[in-house]
Amino acid sequence: MAVKHFTPEGMLQPTPYHHVAVGTGTTQVHVSGQVARRADGTPVAPGDLAGQVAQA
């Protein structure tokens, strides 16, 4: 199975991993590192769990 790894535009880039992995054949998508932060690393919706989940 071929796997494509990528980090979407607007996501924090300097990471030791990719944010998304997509396998071909039967489609599987795995995501990681999704946190409530802007691309520059500043937090989104501090103290607001619903706002943080929406951002992630």
N, CA and C of each residue as an Amber inpcrd file, in Angstrom:
protein
   168
   0.8390000  -1.1680000   0.0000000   0.0000000   0.0000000   0.0000000
   0.8880000   1.2360000   0.0000000   0.6470000   2.1360000  -0.9520000
   1.3680000   3.3980000  -0.9850000   0.7500000   4.3440000   0.0350000
   1.5870000   5.1440000   0.6790000   1.1090000   6.0910000   1.6830000
   1.6370000   7.4770000   1.3360000   0.7250000   8.4580000   1.3040000
   1.1090000   9.8500000   1.0560000   1.0550000  10.5860000   2.3830000
   2.1410000  11.2570000   2.7520000   2.2160000  12.0540000   3.9810000
   2.2380000  13.5300000   3.6110000   1.5130000  14.3460000   4.3490000
   1.5870000  15.7740000   4.1050000   1.1270000  16.5700000   5.3130000
   1.5210000  17.8280000   5.3240000   1.0980000  18.7940000   6.3280000
   0.3900000  19.9110000   5.5770000  -0.9280000  20.0740000   5.7680000
  -1.6830000  21.0750000   5.0170000  -1.1850000  22.4990000   5.2630000
  -1.3660000  23.3530000   4.2660000  -1.0190000  24.7670000   4.3990000
  -1.7890000  25.3570000   5.5730000  -1.1340000  26.1870000   6.3470000
  -1.7600000  26.8060000   7.5010000  -1.5340000  26.0410000   8.7930000
  -1.0400000  24.8110000   8.7040000  -0.7250000  24.0350000   9.8960000
   0.7010000  24.3490000  10.3190000   0.9920000  24.2010000  11.5950000
   2.3350000  24.4230000  12.1130000   3.3030000  23.5090000  11.3570000
   4.2870000  24.0830000  10.6870000   5.1580000  23.3180000   9.7980000
   6.3720000  22.6530000  10.4550000   7.0350000  23.2790000  11.4000000
   8.2600000  22.6460000  11.9030000   7.9450000  21.5130000  12.8750000
   7.4910000  20.4000000  12.3490000   7.1630000  19.2480000  13.1880000
   8.0130000  18.0590000  12.7660000   8.2550000  17.1320000  13.6720000
   9.0390000  15.9570000  13.3050000   8.1920000  14.8590000  12.6590000
   6.9610000  15.1870000  12.2720000   6.0560000  14.2180000  11.6580000
   5.1300000  14.9750000  10.7210000   4.3470000  14.2500000   9.9560000
   3.3420000  14.8630000   9.0860000   1.9960000  14.8410000   9.7980000
   1.1340000  15.7940000   9.4800000  -0.1750000  15.8720000  10.1070000
  -1.1590000  14.8680000   9.5210000  -0.9450000  14.4440000   8.2920000
  -1.8970000  13.5670000   7.6200000  -1.1480000  12.4640000   6.8850000
  -1.6910000  11.2590000   6.9490000  -1.2010000  10.1410000   6.1500000
  -2.4080000   9.5060000   5.4740000  -2.3290000   9.3280000   4.1510000
  -3.4250000   8.7320000   3.3900000  -2.8850000   7.5060000   2.6740000
  -3.4760000   6.3470000   2.9560000  -3.0820000   5.1180000   2.2890000
  -3.9760000   4.8560000   1.0920000  -3.4050000   4.2900000   0.0190000
  -4.2030000   3.9570000  -1.1590000  -4.5890000   2.4920000  -1.1230000
  -5.4160000   2.0840000  -2.0420000  -5.9960000   0.7430000  -2.0150000
  -7.3690000   0.9010000  -1.4020000  -7.5350000   0.4640000  -0.1880000
  -8.7170000   0.8630000   0.5640000  -8.3050000   2.1350000   1.2720000
  -9.0580000   3.1890000   1.1670000  -8.6430000   4.4920000   1.6800000
  -8.6730000   4.5250000   3.1960000  -7.5640000   4.8930000   3.7710000
  -7.4370000   5.1230000   5.2090000  -6.7840000   6.4780000   5.3940000
  -7.3240000   7.2800000   6.2920000  -6.7350000   8.5800000   6.6050000
  -6.4390000   8.6050000   8.0880000  -5.2000000   8.8990000   8.4520000
  -4.7680000   8.9920000   9.8460000  -4.3060000  10.4240000  10.0830000
  -4.7590000  11.0320000  11.1470000  -4.3290000  12.3900000  11.4610000
  -3.6500000  12.4000000  12.8240000  -2.7370000  13.3560000  13.0000000
  -2.0480000  13.4730000  14.2840000  -1.6840000  14.9290000  14.5170000
  -1.4010000  15.2400000  15.7470000  -0.9050000  16.5680000  16.0620000
  -1.9370000  17.6700000  15.9440000  -3.2060000  17.3240000  15.9750000
  -4.2390000  18.3460000  15.8230000  -4.5270000  18.9790000  17.1730000
  -4.0860000  20.2030000  17.3400000  -4.2800000  20.9430000  18.5810000
  -4.8330000  22.3210000  18.2610000  -5.3520000  22.9810000  19.2700000
  -5.9810000  24.2920000  19.0790000  -4.9410000  25.4030000  19.0440000
  -4.1650000  25.4370000  17.9660000  -3.1560000  26.4790000  17.7770000
  -3.2180000  26.9850000  16.3490000  -2.8800000  28.2550000  16.1850000
  -2.7820000  28.8380000  14.8470000  -1.4550000  28.4120000  14.2220000
  -1.2910000  28.7150000  12.9460000  -0.0650000  28.3300000  12.2420000
   1.1800000  28.9110000  12.8950000   1.0520000  30.0680000  13.5760000
   2.2160000  30.6680000  14.2360000   2.4380000  30.1100000  15.6440000
   1.5860000  29.1640000  16.0760000   1.7590000  28.5110000  17.3670000
   0.9610000  29.1160000  18.5100000   0.2870000  30.2420000  18.2750000
  -0.4890000  30.8520000  19.3630000  -1.7700000  30.0510000  19.6090000
  -2.1980000  29.9420000  20.8780000  -3.3770000  29.1560000  21.2020000
  -4.6720000  29.7900000  20.6860000  -5.6290000  28.9270000  20.3590000
  -6.9570000  29.3510000  19.9370000  -7.9400000  29.0280000  21.0550000
  -8.8130000  29.9450000  21.3820000  -9.9080000  29.7480000  22.3430000
  -9.4470000  29.2270000  23.7040000  -8.4930000  29.9000000  24.3730000
  -8.0700000  29.4470000  25.7030000  -9.2630000  29.3540000  26.6580000
  -9.3720000  28.2510000  27.3610000 -10.4490000  28.0450000  28.3240000
 -11.7840000  27.6700000  27.7070000 -11.8450000  27.4970000  26.3980000
 -13.0890000  27.1770000  25.7010000 -12.9230000  25.8530000  24.9600000
 -13.3050000  24.7420000  25.6050000 -13.0970000  23.4200000  25.0160000
 -13.7820000  23.2890000  23.6570000 -15.0140000  23.7600000  23.5270000
 -15.7300000  23.6590000  22.2530000 -14.9740000  24.4190000  21.1570000
 -14.4550000  25.5940000  21.4660000 -13.6850000  26.3740000  20.4920000
 -12.3900000  25.6860000  20.1160000 -11.7450000  25.0430000  21.0770000
 -10.5000000  24.3240000  20.8010000 -10.7590000  23.1120000  19.9150000
 -11.8300000  22.3820000  20.2020000 -12.1740000  21.2000000  19.3810000
 -12.4970000  21.6380000  17.9560000 -13.2420000  22.7280000  17.8090000
 -13.5770000  23.2260000  16.4710000 -12.3210000  23.5680000  15.6840000
 -11.3240000  24.1760000  16.3390000 -10.0750000  24.5250000  15.6530000
  -9.3090000  23.2820000  15.2650000  -9.2120000  22.3230000  16.1660000
  -8.4570000  21.0950000  15.9010000  -9.0820000  20.3190000  14.7690000
